[in-house]
Amino acid sequence: MARRLLEAEDVSKHFGGLVALNEVSFDVLEGEILGLLGPNGAGKTTLFNVIAGTFPPSSGRVRFAGREITGLKPYKICRMGLARTFQIPKPFPTLDVYQNILSVGMFGRGRDRQGDDLKRDVDRALEQFSLADKRSTPAGDLAVFELRMLEIARALVTRPRLLLLDEAMAGLNPKETRELSRIVQGVREGGITVLMIEHNMRATMGLSDRVIVLDQGMKIADGDPNQVCKDPRVVEAYLGEAYVEC
Amino acid sequence: MKLSTFARYSPFAVFVVLAFLPSFAGTYYTALLTSVLCWIGLAVSWHFFSGTTKYVSLGTAAFFGIGVYITAVFGKSLPFPVVLLLAAAVCFVFAALVGLVTLRLRGIYFAILTFGLAELLNNAILFWETQVTGTRGRFVASMEVYYPILCITFILLVVMVILRRTRLGRGLRMIGENEEAAISYGVNTTLYKVLGFAVSSMFMGVLGAAFAPRWGYIDSGMAFSSLYSFMPAIMTLFGGAGWMVGPIVGAVVISVLQEYLLTTFKDYFLIILGAIMMIVILALPDGMTGRLMRRRPKAAPVPPAGPGAGLAAGEDE
């Protein structure tokens, strides 16, 4: 069995009286693409924020690559090799696309690489994410799909071992969704483990090796995508909506 | 983005010209030039931290004033360069401490707190002088400060240009662009903000210490005048905060304009200055250099062709 790269153990998060996460436990195995599904408000992004260190969990522990990261600051977690994207992209708006990627490359896990290596990595990322002709465009002027691409390119230039994607496909058309799927597969083939939040089940089914489903802050399913989507609790959580059919 | 040889060496040429200028210009123009250089230094220091991170500090007077007072107190007992270094060290440490406490505040709260800092120091010193020592202000050994100010401002500009390319400069820029993204992608935002604020304040203190001997006598109201807090911010906005040339242009234009208006229309100069500023800010929201910078797009590099590019593009297949 593959090594466990990320381990979440009984993670809970309360905001005042609201229980956003209720004792969620799961593992991410090295080299897999794990889908994190659930209806709106299920706690998916909260879970990402706890893992990435945006805020600490109310209780529970998170381990990454065998080291405890519970409550560490986001920049430290990023330097250990865990990079995330944001559901609403957070570009550096007045920096151009090249500078967006280059600046991030000076930090993160790959912070000690030489200047020329970094520039080569940035150029490669521009090619890989079809941003080469937008190189000198301020990130604030990009279209939605380009912003998503930039978001992933920036996360990858930190040289992560685990990439967290937060609804990278939301609002994209079918062609763009296909291109993004291809990129996510390419990322995994490059040796990077992927944990992706998707609101829409169908979009992730073909892509994920395994999925877990959250509902109202609790994990209600964990396993093979084809089995999970037949799970009555999952169907109920999605109110039997059409996209559960798969 | 390599600077051309001309752009790289022209600042040194300007420095040499400025170094010889007092021999030709009269006392009045030398004094004016000293003020302009000092304002450039303050505006660029302010821009280094507040312009890039968007944490607007109105505390420039606090650090400038500390510098002034250090010269007033130690100027007679210590050699001048030592006094300057002392001002640098005190302001760096003091700003780092203040930053640790205040830099979790954002927006208007940070501005108000830093503004209060200068007022606090002003009043604390005033209290000490009137209640404890029974004096008001201090005499400063008067001397010509053109060369110290010129050297400090020049060093400051060189240091700022270099720092912008380092991790500190990049990190500060990322914080100003999107702080949450910056911290998520590995920037130790607390450390960088404190360090950036301390470096910026350090130069303000040195400028204060170097400027003090121009006045034979100083008091806390002069040293901590809120003018020093507001002007660098206004000059940067006026010149354009996007690029380092912005604060320089703003400082030159506003300080020269102020001097001209003050000597020509001495009763109405503030009204006229205010009106001009309003017009410029309304007409050019990105400052005087903002539009210029946008008109000059960087040359799009030729896309790398050949087998290397194909390989890179094909990597995710």
Interface residues (C-beta under 8 A of the other chain):
Chain A: A52 T54 K73 P74 Y75 C78 R79 A83 R84 F86 K90 P91 F92 P93 T94 L95 D96 S103 V104 M106 F107 G108 R109 R111 D123 R124 E127 Q128 A132 D133 R135 S136 R154 A155 T158 R182 I183 Q185 G186 V187 E189 G190
Chain B: R167 R170 G171 R173 M174 E177 N178 E180 A181 I183 S184 Y185 G186 V187 N188 T189 G242 P297 K298 A300 P301 P303 P304 A309 A312 A313 E315 D316 E317
